[in-house]
Amino acid sequence: PSRSGARVVARASAGDGMQVFSPSKVNLFLRIVRRREDGYHDLASLFHVIDLGDDMELEVLPPGAGEDLLQCSDPTIPCDGRNLVIKALNLFRAKTGEAARFRVRLDKRVPHGAGLGGGSGNAATTLWAANELAGRPASDAQLLEWSGEIGSDISVFFSSGAAYCTGRGEIVEDVPPPLPLDTPLLLVKPPIGLSTPQIFKALDLGRRSAAEPRALLGGLAAAGRLSDALCVNDLEQPAFDTLPELLALKRRLAAAGDAAGRRFDAVFMTGSGSTIVCAGSDAAPAFLSEDPDCAGVFVSPARLLTRRAGEWYAAPAGG
Ligand code: C5P
């Protein structure tokens, strides 16, 4: 169902098993509204799904299989009930009454502790693919609703790609893409990742931005491009307190600009970090590959994605 030359990023293959692309996300802005009684925080954030992602392969195991089988390319990732993929399969069975067990192969490209929602994307993709393989017992709306029970930033992967999210992050409002889908992004993540609960704990509510979330949303839609004034993230303060090198990296990226020395439109952290997003160019500045201090830094170009009929699309190639 390709439209206006749009490139299909993810297409499920029919048959016994299916290959699926599992995207990640960035937060174009992230405001923390309040600390809740249940330990979570109400937030207001513009999420956008991006084309940095993992490859997944799912197949239904023969009847009688006692357990799901998860294999992951990254040996440091647990493959048992702690993994969001297994949690998604358990939730799928509990909600639908289906009995099927699955074999899942997970080829990781998205770093963890990165603020990119890689594991959350895996959970959403698993939920979606298990439903497809089972003959669609659940609607897309049900999958979206259930996904909030696995984690806070999973529901966005059932949105149109650009979503204004509130509550813990699980209340999803589709918004028109606020910027051109071919806006180049450069993702830069130091070797040290950050733990989301730890960053929320280190957040000083007295040091938040005063910007009104709806005003940020309107500002982005009106500008059609990112800027430092609009891409505020209240979790930068605790992340920079926790990892001072991250603030230094952000400042260095802002000062250096891209490979040609052109300033980025905006340089900001996504989620609870530790990825810094540079917008407006994906040509990495030379210091990232030349400075020995930057050894082990993850660097990747990225583009925004949009979702139609369960599949992810990038902007048509060549604009
Ligand atoms: O929901 P999820 O499991 O992704 O959240 C991980 C942790 O991050 C929570 O246990 C909580 O400490 C923190 N968190 C929060 N407020 C949110 C989302 C996450 O405090 N809206």
Boltz pocket constraint, residues with backbone or C-beta under 6 A from the ligand:
constraints:
  - pocket:
      binder: B
      contacts: [[A, 39], [A, 40], [A, 41], [A, 42], [A, 43], [A, 150], [A, 151], [A, 152], [A, 153], [A, 167], [A, 168], [A, 169], [A, 196], [A, 197], [A, 198], [A, 200]]
      max_distance: 6.0
